[in-house]
């Protein structure tokens, strides 16, 4: 079993899935929203578009 990703470690999978909204929003939009919320919370973690895409791909069952 591998290490948890940043999204899982920081409890952000639900936020990413919510912002993705079943594919109604773009990955760029989701990335900007997640990073904005992290900055508001004072976290020094940021996510790339590719990391957001990986989270979405690995949680496809939750999204559907």
PQR file of N, CA, C, O and H, with PARSE charges and radii, in Angstrom:
ATOM      1  N   UNK A   1       0.842  -1.168   0.000 -0.4000 1.5000
ATOM      2  CA  UNK A   1       0.000   0.000   0.000 -0.0000 2.0000
ATOM      3  C   UNK A   1       0.890   1.234   0.000  0.5500 1.7000
ATOM      4  O   UNK A   1       1.828   1.331   0.791 -0.5500 1.4000
ATOM      5  N   UNK A   2       0.589   2.187  -0.899 -0.4000 1.5000
ATOM      6  CA  UNK A   2       1.405   3.376  -1.039 -0.0000 2.0000
ATOM      7  C   UNK A   2       1.042   4.462  -0.042  0.5500 1.7000
ATOM      8  O   UNK A   2       0.088   4.346   0.727 -0.5500 1.4000
ATOM      9  H   UNK A   2      -0.174   2.108  -1.541  0.4000 1.0000
ATOM     10  N   UNK A   3       1.825   5.504  -0.083 -0.4000 1.5000
ATOM     11  CA  UNK A   3       1.569   6.644   0.790 -0.0000 2.0000
ATOM     12  C   UNK A   3       0.354   7.424   0.297  0.5500 1.7000
ATOM     13  O   UNK A   3       0.018   7.389  -0.887 -0.5500 1.4000
ATOM     14  H   UNK A   3       2.600   5.599  -0.707  0.4000 1.0000
ATOM     15  N   UNK A   4      -0.292   8.120   1.211 -0.4000 1.5000
ATOM     16  CA  UNK A   4      -1.439   8.938   0.839 -0.0000 2.0000
ATOM     17  C   UNK A   4      -0.975  10.141   0.037  0.5500 1.7000
ATOM     18  O   UNK A   4       0.121  10.659   0.248 -0.5500 1.4000
ATOM     19  H   UNK A   4      -0.018   8.149   2.173  0.4000 1.0000
ATOM     20  N   UNK A   5      -1.822  10.578  -0.885 -0.4000 1.5000
ATOM     21  CA  UNK A   5      -1.534  11.774  -1.642 -0.0000 2.0000
ATOM     22  C   UNK A   5      -1.817  13.017  -0.805  0.5500 1.7000
ATOM     23  O   UNK A   5      -2.383  12.926   0.285 -0.5500 1.4000
ATOM     24  H   UNK A   5      -2.713  10.156  -1.056  0.4000 1.0000
ATOM     25  N   UNK A   6      -1.419  14.177  -1.322 -0.4000 1.5000
ATOM     26  CA  UNK A   6      -1.645  15.432  -0.603 -0.0000 2.0000
ATOM     27  C   UNK A   6      -3.122  15.688  -0.363  0.5500 1.7000
ATOM     28  O   UNK A   6      -3.505  16.178   0.699 -0.5500 1.4000
ATOM     29  H   UNK A   6      -0.959  14.251  -2.207  0.4000 1.0000
ATOM     30  N   UNK A   7      -3.939  15.362  -1.330 -0.4000 1.5000
ATOM     31  CA  UNK A   7      -5.371  15.628  -1.192 -0.0000 2.0000
ATOM     32  C   UNK A   7      -5.968  14.790  -0.061  0.5500 1.7000
ATOM     33  O   UNK A   7      -6.742  15.303   0.748 -0.5500 1.4000
ATOM     34  H   UNK A   7      -3.628  14.963  -2.192  0.4000 1.0000
ATOM     35  N   UNK A   8      -5.617  13.520   0.000 -0.4000 1.5000
ATOM     36  CA  UNK A   8      -6.138  12.663   1.054 -0.0000 2.0000
ATOM     37  C   UNK A   8      -5.556  13.050   2.403  0.5500 1.7000
ATOM     38  O   UNK A   8      -6.274  13.079   3.403 -0.5500 1.4000
ATOM     39  H   UNK A   8      -4.988  13.103  -0.657  0.4000 1.0000
ATOM     40  N   UNK A   9      -4.270  13.348   2.442 -0.4000 1.5000
ATOM     41  CA  UNK A   9      -3.622  13.708   3.695 -0.0000 2.0000
ATOM     42  C   UNK A   9      -4.204  14.990   4.286  0.5500 1.7000
ATOM     43  O   UNK A   9      -4.256  15.143   5.506 -0.5500 1.4000
ATOM     44  H   UNK A   9      -3.686  13.325   1.630  0.4000 1.0000
ATOM     45  N   UNK A  10      -4.637  15.903   3.434 -0.4000 1.5000
ATOM     46  CA  UNK A  10      -5.190  17.174   3.900 -0.0000 2.0000
ATOM     47  C   UNK A  10      -6.717  17.172   3.925  0.5500 1.7000
ATOM     48  O   UNK A  10      -7.323  18.206   4.206 -0.5500 1.4000
ATOM     49  H   UNK A  10      -4.594  15.779   2.443  0.4000 1.0000
ATOM     50  N   UNK A  11      -7.352  16.038   3.639 -0.4000 1.5000
ATOM     51  CA  UNK A  11      -8.802  15.937   3.678 -0.0000 2.0000
ATOM     52  C   UNK A  11      -9.502  16.764   2.621  0.5500 1.7000
ATOM     53  O   UNK A  11     -10.563  17.329   2.883 -0.5500 1.4000
ATOM     54  H   UNK A  11      -6.860  15.197   3.411  0.4000 1.0000
ATOM     55  N   UNK A  12      -8.928  16.845   1.432 -0.4000 1.5000
ATOM     56  CA  UNK A  12      -9.479  17.703   0.392 -0.0000 2.0000
ATOM     57  C   UNK A  12     -10.180  16.963  -0.731  0.5500 1.7000
ATOM     58  O   UNK A  12     -10.642  17.588  -1.686 -0.5500 1.4000
ATOM     59  H   UNK A  12      -8.065  16.386   1.219  0.4000 1.0000
ATOM     60  N   UNK A  13     -10.267  15.660  -0.637 -0.4000 1.5000
ATOM     61  CA  UNK A  13     -10.894  14.889  -1.709 -0.0000 2.0000
ATOM     62  C   UNK A  13     -12.353  15.323  -1.884  0.5500 1.7000
ATOM     63  O   UNK A  13     -12.818  15.500  -3.010 -0.5500 1.4000
ATOM     64  H   UNK A  13      -9.892  15.152   0.139  0.4000 1.0000
ATOM     65  N   UNK A  14     -13.070  15.493  -0.776 -0.4000 1.5000
ATOM     66  CA  UNK A  14     -14.473  15.899  -0.851 -0.0000 2.0000
ATOM     67  C   UNK A  14     -14.614  17.265  -1.508  0.5500 1.7000
ATOM     68  O   UNK A  14     -15.515  17.471  -2.321 -0.5500 1.4000
ATOM     69  H   UNK A  14     -12.692  15.349   0.139  0.4000 1.0000
ATOM     70  N   UNK A  15     -13.735  18.199  -1.165 -0.4000 1.5000
ATOM     71  CA  UNK A  15     -13.771  19.538  -1.758 -0.0000 2.0000
ATOM     72  C   UNK A  15     -13.533  19.463  -3.264  0.5500 1.7000
ATOM     73  O   UNK A  15     -14.223  20.130  -4.035 -0.5500 1.4000
ATOM     74  H   UNK A  15     -13.003  18.032  -0.504  0.4000 1.0000
ATOM     75  N   UNK A  16     -12.572  18.663  -3.682 -0.4000 1.5000
ATOM     76  CA  UNK A  16     -12.262  18.525  -5.105 -0.0000 2.0000
ATOM     77  C   UNK A  16     -13.441  17.918  -5.846  0.5500 1.7000
ATOM     78  O   UNK A  16     -13.812  18.396  -6.918 -0.5500 1.4000
ATOM     79  H   UNK A  16     -12.011  18.121  -3.056  0.4000 1.0000
ATOM     80  N   UNK A  17     -14.034  16.866  -5.285 -0.4000 1.5000
ATOM     81  CA  UNK A  17     -15.184  16.216  -5.918 -0.0000 2.0000
ATOM     82  C   UNK A  17     -16.355  17.192  -6.000  0.5500 1.7000
ATOM     83  O   UNK A  17     -17.056  17.241  -7.011 -0.5500 1.4000
ATOM     84  H   UNK A  17     -13.732  16.478  -4.415  0.4000 1.0000
ATOM     85  N   UNK A  18     -16.566  17.970  -4.935 -0.4000 1.5000
ATOM     86  CA  UNK A  18     -17.653  18.954  -4.928 -0.0000 2.0000
ATOM     87  C   UNK A  18     -17.446  20.029  -5.993  0.5500 1.7000
ATOM     88  O   UNK A  18     -18.383  20.380  -6.710 -0.5500 1.4000
ATOM     89  H   UNK A  18     -15.997  17.931  -4.114  0.4000 1.0000
ATOM     90  N   UNK A  19     -16.230  20.549  -6.099 -0.4000 1.5000
ATOM     91  CA  UNK A  19     -15.939  21.592  -7.084 -0.0000 2.0000
ATOM     92  C   UNK A  19     -15.988  21.052  -8.510  0.5500 1.7000
ATOM     93  O   UNK A  19     -16.345  21.782  -9.435 -0.5500 1.4000
ATOM     94  H   UNK A  19     -15.469  20.263  -5.517  0.4000 1.0000
ATOM     95  N   UNK A  20     -15.636  19.787  -8.696 -0.4000 1.5000
ATOM     96  CA  UNK A  20     -15.653  19.163 -10.023 -0.0000 2.0000
ATOM     97  C   UNK A  20     -17.087  19.066 -10.523  0.5500 1.7000
ATOM     98  O   UNK A  20     -17.342  19.234 -11.715 -0.5500 1.4000
ATOM     99  H   UNK A  20     -15.346  19.194  -7.944  0.4000 1.0000
ATOM    100  N   UNK A  21     -18.021  18.797  -9.620 -0.4000 1.5000
ATOM    101  CA  UNK A  21     -19.455  18.794  -9.913 -0.0000 2.0000
ATOM    102  C   UNK A  21     -19.799  17.888 -11.095  0.5500 1.7000
ATOM    103  O   UNK A  21     -20.541  18.282 -11.995 -0.5500 1.4000
ATOM    104  H   UNK A  21     -17.814  18.661  -8.651  0.4000 1.0000
ATOM    105  N   UNK A  22     -19.260  16.690 -11.083 -0.4000 1.5000
ATOM    106  CA  UNK A  22     -19.580  15.715 -12.124 -0.0000 2.0000
ATOM    107  C   UNK A  22     -19.064  16.070 -13.501  0.5500 1.7000
ATOM    108  O   UNK A  22     -19.588  15.566 -14.495 -0.5500 1.4000
ATOM    109  H   UNK A  22     -18.657  16.370 -10.353  0.4000 1.0000
ATOM    110  N   UNK A  23     -18.060  16.916 -13.597 -0.4000 1.5000
ATOM    111  CA  UNK A  23     -17.477  17.292 -14.877 -0.0000 2.0000
ATOM    112  C   UNK A  23     -18.044  18.581 -15.447  0.5500 1.7000
ATOM    113  O   UNK A  23     -17.719  18.957 -16.573 -0.5500 1.4000
ATOM    114  H   UNK A  23     -17.634  17.326 -12.790  0.4000 1.0000
ATOM    115  N   UNK A  24     -18.894  19.266 -14.677 -0.4000 1.5000
ATOM    116  CA  UNK A  24     -19.478  20.515 -15.161 -0.0000 2.0000
ATOM    117  C   UNK A  24     -18.473  21.660 -15.148  0.5500 1.7000
ATOM    118  O   UNK A  24     -18.635  22.634 -15.884 -0.5500 1.4000
ATOM    119  H   UNK A  24     -19.158  18.961 -13.762  0.4000 1.0000
ATOM    120  N   UNK A  25     -17.442  21.552 -14.323 -0.4000 1.5000
ATOM    121  CA  UNK A  25     -16.409  22.577 -14.244 -0.0000 2.0000
ATOM    122  C   UNK A  25     -15.103  22.049 -14.813  0.5500 1.7000
ATOM    123  O   UNK A  25     -14.893  20.838 -14.885 -0.5500 1.4000
ATOM    124  H   UNK A  25     -17.311  20.761 -13.725  0.4000 1.0000
ATOM    125  N   UNK A  26     -14.229  22.955 -15.214 -0.4000 1.5000
ATOM    126  CA  UNK A  26     -12.941  22.545 -15.776 -0.0000 2.0000
ATOM    127  C   UNK A  26     -11.946  22.259 -14.664  0.5500 1.7000
ATOM    128  O   UNK A  26     -12.118  22.704 -13.529 -0.5500 1.4000
ATOM    129  H   UNK A  26     -14.399  23.939 -15.155  0.4000 1.0000
ATOM    130  N   UNK A  27     -10.916  21.520 -15.000 -0.4000 1.5000
ATOM    131  CA  UNK A  27      -9.872  21.213 -14.023 -0.0000 2.0000
ATOM    132  C   UNK A  27      -9.150  22.491 -13.609  0.5500 1.7000
ATOM    133  O   UNK A  27      -8.726  22.612 -12.460 -0.5500 1.4000
ATOM    134  H   UNK A  27     -10.776  21.158 -15.922  0.4000 1.0000
ATOM    135  N   UNK A  28      -9.003  23.439 -14.522 -0.4000 1.5000
ATOM    136  CA  UNK A  28      -8.361  24.717 -14.191 -0.0000 2.0000
ATOM    137  C   UNK A  28      -9.178  25.446 -13.127  0.5500 1.7000
ATOM    138  O   UNK A  28      -8.617  25.967 -12.164 -0.5500 1.4000
ATOM    139  H   UNK A  28      -9.347  23.341 -15.456  0.4000 1.0000
ATOM    140  N   UNK A  29     -10.492  25.483 -13.297 -0.4000 1.5000
ATOM    141  CA  UNK A  29     -11.372  26.134 -12.315 -0.0000 2.0000
ATOM    142  C   UNK A  29     -11.255  25.445 -10.964  0.5500 1.7000
ATOM    143  O   UNK A  29     -11.115  26.109  -9.936 -0.5500 1.4000
ATOM    144  H   UNK A  29     -10.947  25.059 -14.079  0.4000 1.0000
ATOM    145  N   UNK A  30     -11.313  24.117 -10.959 -0.4000 1.5000
ATOM    146  CA  UNK A  30     -11.239  23.360  -9.711 -0.0000 2.0000
ATOM    147  C   UNK A  30      -9.904  23.623  -9.022  0.5500 1.7000
ATOM    148  O   UNK A  30      -9.863  23.813  -7.806 -0.5500 1.4000
ATOM    149  H   UNK A  30     -11.426  23.578 -11.793  0.4000 1.0000
ATOM    150  N   UNK A  31      -8.813  23.637  -9.783 -0.4000 1.5000
ATOM    151  CA  UNK A  31      -7.488  23.888  -9.226 -0.0000 2.0000
ATOM    152  C   UNK A  31      -7.429  25.263  -8.581  0.5500 1.7000
ATOM    153  O   UNK A  31      -6.933  25.395  -7.462 -0.5500 1.4000
ATOM    154  H   UNK A  31      -8.846  23.483 -10.771  0.4000 1.0000
ATOM    155  N   UNK A  32      -7.921  26.281  -9.257 -0.4000 1.5000
ATOM    156  CA  UNK A  32      -7.909  27.639  -8.713 -0.0000 2.0000
ATOM    157  C   UNK A  32      -8.750  27.736  -7.445  0.5500 1.7000
ATOM    158  O   UNK A  32      -8.339  28.381  -6.480 -0.5500 1.4000
ATOM    159  H   UNK A  32      -8.324  26.173 -10.166  0.4000 1.0000
ATOM    160  N   UNK A  33      -9.912  27.109  -7.436 -0.4000 1.5000
ATOM    161  CA  UNK A  33     -10.795  27.156  -6.263 -0.0000 2.0000
ATOM    162  C   UNK A  33     -10.176  26.437  -5.057  0.5500 1.7000
ATOM    163  O   UNK A  33     -10.223  26.944  -3.936 -0.5500 1.4000
ATOM    164  H   UNK A  33     -10.245  26.586  -8.220  0.4000 1.0000
ATOM    165  N   UNK A  34      -9.605  25.269  -5.292 -0.4000 1.5000
ATOM    166  CA  UNK A  34      -8.995  24.513  -4.203 -0.0000 2.0000
ATOM    167  C   UNK A  34      -7.803  25.282  -3.636  0.5500 1.7000
ATOM    168  O   UNK A  34      -7.661  25.393  -2.418 -0.5500 1.4000
ATOM    169  H   UNK A  34      -9.567  24.857  -6.202  0.4000 1.0000
ATOM    170  N   UNK A  35      -6.949  25.809  -4.506 -0.4000 1.5000
ATOM    171  CA  UNK A  35      -5.794  26.572  -4.031 -0.0000 2.0000
ATOM    172  C   UNK A  35      -6.218  27.841  -3.304  0.5500 1.7000
ATOM    173  O   UNK A  35      -5.579  28.236  -2.330 -0.5500 1.4000
ATOM    174  H   UNK A  35      -7.064  25.719  -5.495  0.4000 1.0000
ATOM    175  N   UNK A  36      -7.300  28.493  -3.770 -0.4000 1.5000
ATOM    176  CA  UNK A  36      -7.800  29.691  -3.109 -0.0000 2.0000
ATOM    177  C   UNK A  36      -8.291  29.347  -1.701  0.5500 1.7000
ATOM    178  O   UNK A  36      -8.014  30.075  -0.748 -0.5500 1.4000
ATOM    179  H   UNK A  36      -7.820  28.172  -4.561  0.4000 1.0000
ATOM    180  N   UNK A  37      -9.014  28.246  -1.576 -0.4000 1.5000
ATOM    181  CA  UNK A  37      -9.515  27.848  -0.264 -0.0000 2.0000
ATOM    182  C   UNK A  37      -8.371  27.475   0.675  0.5500 1.7000
ATOM    183  O   UNK A  37      -8.436  27.753   1.873 -0.5500 1.4000
ATOM    184  H   UNK A  37      -9.239  27.654  -2.350  0.4000 1.0000
ATOM    185  N   UNK A  38      -7.338  26.854   0.147 -0.4000 1.5000
ATOM    186  CA  UNK A  38      -6.181  26.518   0.973 -0.0000 2.0000
ATOM    187  C   UNK A  38      -5.495  27.777   1.488  0.5500 1.7000
ATOM    188  O   UNK A  38      -5.094  27.837   2.650 -0.5500 1.4000
ATOM    189  H   UNK A  38      -7.285  26.628  -0.825  0.4000 1.0000
ATOM    190  N   UNK A  39      -5.360  28.780   0.630 -0.4000 1.5000
ATOM    191  CA  UNK A  39      -4.743  30.038   1.045 -0.0000 2.0000
ATOM    192  C   UNK A  39      -5.579  30.732   2.108  0.5500 1.7000
ATOM    193  O   UNK A  39      -5.029  31.301   3.050 -0.5500 1.4000
ATOM    194  H   UNK A  39      -5.686  28.732  -0.314  0.4000 1.0000
ATOM    195  N   UNK A  40      -6.905  30.693   1.972 -0.4000 1.5000
ATOM    196  CA  UNK A  40      -7.793  31.300   2.966 -0.0000 2.0000
ATOM    197  C   UNK A  40      -7.641  30.634   4.328  0.5500 1.7000
ATOM    198  O   UNK A  40      -7.758  31.292   5.362 -0.5500 1.4000
ATOM    199  H   UNK A  40      -7.352  30.230   1.207  0.4000 1.0000
ATOM    200  N   UNK A  41      -7.381  29.334   4.330 -0.4000 1.5000
ATOM    201  CA  UNK A  41      -7.193  28.601   5.576 -0.0000 2.0000
ATOM    202  C   UNK A  41      -5.788  28.796   6.141  0.5500 1.7000
ATOM    203  O   UNK A  41      -5.511  28.383   7.266 -0.5500 1.4000
ATOM    204  H   UNK A  41      -7.286  28.799   3.491  0.4000 1.0000
ATOM    205  N   UNK A  42      -4.907  29.418   5.374 -0.4000 1.5000
ATOM    206  CA  UNK A  42      -3.546  29.651   5.834 -0.0000 2.0000
ATOM    207  C   UNK A  42      -2.598  28.496   5.564  0.5500 1.7000
ATOM    208  O   UNK A  42      -1.500  28.459   6.119 -0.5500 1.4000
ATOM    209  H   UNK A  42      -5.132  29.754   4.460  0.4000 1.0000
ATOM    210  N   UNK A  43      -2.999  27.555   4.723 -0.4000 1.5000
ATOM    211  CA  UNK A  43      -2.135  26.418   4.378 -0.0000 2.0000
ATOM    212  C   UNK A  43      -1.106  26.845   3.337  0.5500 1.7000
ATOM    213  O   UNK A  43      -1.363  27.712   2.501 -0.5500 1.4000
ATOM    214  H   UNK A  43      -3.891  27.585   4.272  0.4000 1.0000
ATOM    215  N   UNK A  44       0.033  26.232   3.406 -0.4000 1.5000
ATOM    216  CA  UNK A  44       1.094  26.540   2.452 -0.0000 2.0000
ATOM    217  C   UNK A  44       1.256  25.433   1.420  0.5500 1.7000
ATOM    218  O   UNK A  44       2.342  25.232   0.876 -0.5500 1.4000
ATOM    219  H   UNK A  44       0.242  25.528   4.085  0.4000 1.0000
ATOM    220  N   UNK A  45       0.161  24.714   1.154 -0.4000 1.5000
ATOM    221  CA  UNK A  45       0.147  23.624   0.189 -0.0000 2.0000
ATOM    222  C   UNK A  45      -0.611  24.103  -1.037  0.5500 1.7000
ATOM    223  O   UNK A  45      -1.643  24.762  -0.908 -0.5500 1.4000
ATOM    224  H   UNK A  45      -0.721  24.877   1.595  0.4000 1.0000
ATOM    225  N   UNK A  46      -0.110  23.780  -2.231 -0.4000 1.5000
ATOM    226  CA  UNK A  46      -0.833  24.088  -3.454 -0.0000 2.0000
ATOM    227  C   UNK A  46      -0.940  22.816  -4.288  0.5500 1.7000
ATOM    228  O   UNK A  46      -0.151  21.883  -4.132 -0.5500 1.4000
ATOM    229  H   UNK A  46       0.728  23.245  -2.336  0.4000 1.0000
ATOM    230  N   UNK A  47      -1.922  22.799  -5.167 -0.4000 1.5000
ATOM    231  CA  UNK A  47      -2.149  21.656  -6.031 -0.0000 2.0000
ATOM    232  C   UNK A  47      -1.990  22.066  -7.484  0.5500 1.7000
ATOM    233  O   UNK A  47      -2.370  23.168  -7.880 -0.5500 1.4000
ATOM    234  H   UNK A  47      -2.563  23.557  -5.293  0.4000 1.0000
ATOM    235  N   UNK A  48      -1.424  21.167  -8.269 -0.4000 1.5000
ATOM    236  CA  UNK A  48      -1.302  21.403  -9.706 -0.0000 2.0000
ATOM    237  C   UNK A  48      -2.535  20.840 -10.404  0.5500 1.7000
ATOM    238  O   UNK A  48      -3.307  20.081  -9.817 -0.5500 1.4000
ATOM    239  H   UNK A  48      -1.115  20.272  -7.947  0.4000 1.0000
ATOM    240  N   UNK A  49      -2.704  21.223 -11.662 -0.4000 1.5000
ATOM    241  CA  UNK A  49      -3.816  20.675 -12.441 -0.0000 2.0000
ATOM    242  C   UNK A  49      -3.709  19.160 -12.537  0.5500 1.7000
ATOM    243  O   UNK A  49      -4.714  18.454 -12.461 -0.5500 1.4000
ATOM    244  H   UNK A  49      -2.077  21.839 -12.139  0.4000 1.0000
ATOM    245  N   UNK A  50      -2.506  18.674 -12.701 -0.4000 1.5000
ATOM    246  CA  UNK A  50      -2.295  17.231 -12.841 -0.0000 2.0000
ATOM    247  C   UNK A  50      -2.665  16.496 -11.552  0.5500 1.7000
ATOM    248  O   UNK A  50      -3.245  15.412 -11.614 -0.5500 1.4000
ATOM    249  H   UNK A  50      -1.689  19.248 -12.763  0.4000 1.0000
ATOM    250  N   UNK A  51      -2.348  17.052 -10.404 -0.4000 1.5000
ATOM    251  CA  UNK A  51      -2.709  16.386  -9.151 -0.0000 2.0000
ATOM    252  C   UNK A  51      -4.220  16.374  -8.958  0.5500 1.7000
ATOM    253  O   UNK A  51      -4.762  15.399  -8.437 -0.5500 1.4000
ATOM    254  H   UNK A  51      -1.877  17.933 -10.353  0.4000 1.0000
ATOM    255  N   UNK A  52      -4.909  17.433  -9.364 -0.4000 1.5000
ATOM    256  CA  UNK A  52      -6.366  17.471  -9.308 -0.0000 2.0000
ATOM    257  C   UNK A  52      -6.948  16.414 -10.239  0.5500 1.7000
ATOM    258  O   UNK A  52      -7.888  15.708  -9.873 -0.5500 1.4000
ATOM    259  H   UNK A  52      -4.468  18.225  -9.787  0.4000 1.0000
ATOM    260  N   UNK A  53      -6.392  16.305 -11.438 -0.4000 1.5000
ATOM    261  CA  UNK A  53      -6.861  15.315 -12.399 -0.0000 2.0000
ATOM    262  C   UNK A  53      -6.702  13.902 -11.843  0.5500 1.7000
ATOM    263  O   UNK A  53      -7.593  13.068 -12.008 -0.5500 1.4000
ATOM    264  H   UNK A  53      -5.629  16.879 -11.735  0.4000 1.0000
ATOM    265  N   UNK A  54      -5.574  13.627 -11.186 -0.4000 1.5000
ATOM    266  CA  UNK A  54      -5.348  12.299 -10.602 -0.0000 2.0000
ATOM    267  C   UNK A  54      -6.370  11.986  -9.516  0.5500 1.7000
ATOM    268  O   UNK A  54      -6.869  10.864  -9.434 -0.5500 1.4000
ATOM    269  H   UNK A  54      -4.850  14.304 -11.052  0.4000 1.0000
ATOM    270  N   UNK A  55      -6.681  12.974  -8.684 -0.4000 1.5000
ATOM    271  CA  UNK A  55      -7.688  12.764  -7.638 -0.0000 2.0000
ATOM    272  C   UNK A  55      -9.033  12.450  -8.270  0.5500 1.7000
ATOM    273  O   UNK A  55      -9.724  11.528  -7.837 -0.5500 1.4000
ATOM    274  H   UNK A  55      -6.276  13.886  -8.750  0.4000 1.0000
ATOM    275  N   UNK A  56      -9.407  13.209  -9.288 -0.4000 1.5000
ATOM    276  CA  UNK A  56     -10.684  12.982  -9.963 -0.0000 2.0000
ATOM    277  C   UNK A  56     -10.715  11.593 -10.582  0.5500 1.7000
ATOM    278  O   UNK A  56     -11.712  10.881 -10.466 -0.5500 1.4000
ATOM    279  H   UNK A  56      -8.846  13.958  -9.639  0.4000 1.0000
ATOM    280  N   UNK A  57      -9.637  11.211 -11.231 -0.4000 1.5000
ATOM    281  CA  UNK A  57      -9.584   9.898 -11.889 -0.0000 2.0000
ATOM    282  C   UNK A  57      -9.648   8.763 -10.862  0.5500 1.7000
ATOM    283  O   UNK A  57     -10.310   7.754 -11.102 -0.5500 1.4000
ATOM    284  H   UNK A  57      -8.827  11.790 -11.325  0.4000 1.0000
ATOM    285  N   UNK A  58      -8.973   8.918  -9.733 -0.4000 1.5000
ATOM    286  CA  UNK A  58      -8.955   7.851  -8.751 -0.0000 2.0000
ATOM    287  C   UNK A  58     -10.243   7.764  -7.933  0.5500 1.7000
ATOM    288  O   UNK A  58     -10.479   6.759  -7.263 -0.5500 1.4000
ATOM    289  H   UNK A  58      -8.435   9.738  -9.539  0.4000 1.0000
ATOM    290  N   UNK A  59     -11.077   8.801  -7.978 -0.4000 1.5000
ATOM    291  CA  UNK A  59     -12.334   8.805  -7.229 -0.0000 2.0000
ATOM    292  C   UNK A  59     -13.540   8.879  -8.158  0.5500 1.7000
ATOM    293  O   UNK A  59     -14.560   9.477  -7.814 -0.5500 1.4000
ATOM    294  H   UNK A  59     -10.886   9.618  -8.522  0.4000 1.0000
ATOM    295  N   UNK A  60     -13.422   8.278  -9.321 -0.4000 1.5000
ATOM    296  CA  UNK A  60     -14.501   8.319 -10.310 -0.0000 2.0000
ATOM    297  C   UNK A  60     -15.805   7.714  -9.781  0.5500 1.7000
ATOM    298  O   UNK A  60     -16.885   8.181 -10.143 -0.5500 1.4000
ATOM    299  H   UNK A  60     -12.594   7.793  -9.601  0.4000 1.0000
ATOM    300  N   UNK A  61     -15.724   6.688  -8.936 -0.4000 1.5000
ATOM    301  CA  UNK A  61     -16.935   6.048  -8.418 -0.0000 2.0000
ATOM    302  C   UNK A  61     -17.715   7.019  -7.533  0.5500 1.7000
ATOM    303  O   UNK A  61     -18.942   7.074  -7.613 -0.5500 1.4000
ATOM    304  H   UNK A  61     -14.847   6.309  -8.642  0.4000 1.0000
ATOM    305  N   UNK A  62     -17.015   7.789  -6.687 -0.4000 1.5000
ATOM    306  CA  UNK A  62     -17.687   8.771  -5.833 -0.0000 2.0000
ATOM    307  C   UNK A  62     -18.356   9.854  -6.667  0.5500 1.7000
ATOM    308  O   UNK A  62     -19.442  10.327  -6.333 -0.5500 1.4000
ATOM    309  H   UNK A  62     -16.018   7.744  -6.622  0.4000 1.0000
ATOM    310  N   UNK A  63     -17.705  10.235  -7.740 -0.4000 1.5000
ATOM    311  CA  UNK A  63     -18.201  11.338  -8.578 -0.0000 2.0000
ATOM    312  C   UNK A  63     -19.461  10.920  -9.313  0.5500 1.7000
ATOM    313  O   UNK A  63     -20.387  11.718  -9.463 -0.5500 1.4000
ATOM    314  H   UNK A  63     -16.823   9.851  -8.010  0.4000 1.0000
ATOM    315  N   UNK A  64     -19.504   9.682  -9.770 -0.4000 1.5000
ATOM    316  CA  UNK A  64     -20.657   9.210 -10.578 -0.0000 2.0000
ATOM    317  C   UNK A  64     -21.911   9.015  -9.788  0.5500 1.7000
ATOM    318  O   UNK A  64     -22.937   8.626 -10.345 -0.5500 1.4000
ATOM    319  H   UNK A  64     -18.752   9.034  -9.649  0.4000 1.0000
TER
END
